[in-house]
Amino acid sequence: MQLLKTLCSIHAPSGSESPLKDFILNYINSNIKDFKIKPTIIKDGIQDCLILKFGNPKTAIFAHLDSIGFTVRYGRELIKIGGPKTYDGIELVGKDSIGNIDAELYNYEDDNGNKHTEYIFDRDIDRATELTFKPNWRENDDFVQCCYMDNRLGVWNALEVAKTLENGVICFSSYEEVGGGSVGFLGKYIYEKWGVKQALISDITWVTDGVKHAEGVAISRRDSGLPRRSYVDRIINLAKESKVSFQIEVESSGGSDGNQLQKSPYPFDWCFIGAPEDNVHSPDEKVHKKDITSMTNLYKYLMRNL
């Protein structure tokens, strides 16, 4: 879990994914000896995204690099990046031209009834500085808990699968937390270059009344996006064959890189498969270790058999 702990601590909100991209490149270069197949790495001309190509690919894993966070506006006001929780007392970190920042979030209502989210710090912070949740890693026999399990756990999963992957593509995308934007050109590249048109979305979902901790990775039938049923049927049948524990998710809201693939002009099939977490989009995102294990095991099986 040390790699996951490190990934959760990297400052990379939407639009500023380059530190995480650089970390992954260094990680791959340092650990390539542990990979069964050495991937071709595409990193130029695709902004802060990465593509890893293994063997003769038929299926791609998409994992978004970015996290939620805040942008400093004027007069200590904070603007959300994505949909972070904003309760009083949340610790925020970042860096501007003066130095490191360790601030606190608070909310207030002005005389006109308008609500504001601001920071508490001993000086003004440069405008447009990006702040993220302060990492606080917690781990026991059953759970790991920290900010940014969404989606550093999805990234970690993709890197674990990469070690044994013989044929496939891994796309590390950007901007997912603010509606996407990179999946279109990533999908174009892998479809036109290698004919890849099947995708698995390595992301983190929610614990709900129908999706529980420790009952396995969630295979999503739908959220705000609606994947092609015959493709998801194939995945569920393979999941049954694999003997890996899983549960079926059906939601009316939420979305992922799969939504952007569905809107692309290419005939991609996609399915969201991810471990469920509690305390979504907060500093305390919590995932059961059994669900992490089943997520990685199922991805390895599917990438061999899809």
Protein Blocks (a to p, Z undefined) as FASTA:
>chain_A
ZZmmmmmmpccdehilmmmmmmmmmmmmmmmmmpmbacdddfehpajadcddehjafbdc
dddfbdcdddddeehiacdehjadfbehiacddddfkbccdddddddddfkopacddddd
fbdcdehiacdddddddddfkbccdehklamlmmmmmmmmmmmombdcddddehklnnpj
jlmmmmmmmmmmnopabdcddddddddfkbcghiapaddfbdfbccdfklmmmmmmmmmm
nopacdddddfedcdfklmmmmpcbdcdddddddddehihiakbccdfklmmmmmmmmmm
mmmmZZ
